[in-house]
């Protein structure tokens, strides 16, 4: 790399965050003098002769051999994501779920145990209990942010402490230093899924967390047009995950890598609007007579507001709320009445999305199972895009009045 902007801990970044989004991880002079990093659509990388192959193998030269193990543009993306998160190394994947699955398989063996908070992404919890459980790996689910119960669940077989922060859709925020201290006390690796926070709003590695997970499909890509995942941390922590990715073959495609690099150029600008829209909509909803409760860490009424203020620069674009005195059908009428958000899964794109979790994400749960994890018939989840704030509020005002 030549003349690459770098980042250091906290506010001491040598350049501003948006400058890092645009230039971080990139060589100043690119192949063929291109302004952007080119897409390498190749599965195989060739060698000039046998001597060059032997030199590559024996000296471990920094070049590509086969597409399953890496791509030149992917390396640029990984350097950029590591810089944004303040980490040493990053490995990227086809999806966020591919990232967490590969990480877990790389780190665990039969007889090991995991402790995670019960508001982690439901597919992560499902993989841990339903899949890893079949191979003799035990998962303990602890109420979100109950650090005493988490500590009580740790034993000599515990290998990982895992949480999302903020959680989806309840927006619980983890005390990162307390979480990291538990890991250090017992010699257990810690991972935070910071998809909802993003490295713009929160950087867990700075508070002692070992690894950070991102579904790059969301805010990092930012345009609802790609899938991707990433794990970021220290080089020695990440290396075994990278090797496992080569075995599992769950790297991303050249085009998705390019789109993600492109989306990151405007990341800070987009996050500023997501943060503005999320906070404004949450405040509007909290004051509306038809709303029973709002889950948003930027509100003073949220259980973890003080923790969120300590660790987060902004509070993101995801807002969850309960409609007062409404069943599933009445709640659906509000979802159907909005004109700007589209009904759909995911979040973090420039377009706003809306859903009822009972139908979109928890349709395969029984009503009793949904209530047990805090998913209610009158719950609506809104992923604010970057539309004008006044337009979003006016849209929800008319929908609630109907």
Secondary structure, 3 states (H helix, E strand, C coil): CCCCCCCCCHHHCCCCHHHHHHHCCCCCCCHHHCCCCCCCCCCECCCCCHHHHHHHHHHCCCCCCEHHHCCHHHHHHHHHHHHHHCCCEEEEECCHHHHHHHHHHHHCCCCCEEEEECCCCHHHHHHHHHHHHHHCCEEEEECCCCHHHHHHHCCCCEEEEEEECCCCCCCCCCCHHHHHHHHHHHCCEEEEECCCCHHHHCCHHHHCCCEEEEECCCCCCCCCCCCCEEEEECHHHHHHHHHHHHHHCCCCCHHHHHHHHHHHCCHHHHHHHHHHHHHHHHHHHHHCCCEEEEECCCCCCCCCHHHHHHHCCCCCCEEEEEECCCCHHHHHHHHHHCCCCEECCCCCCCCCEEECHHHHCCCCCCHHHHHHCCCCCCEEEEECCCCCHHHHHHHHHHHHHC
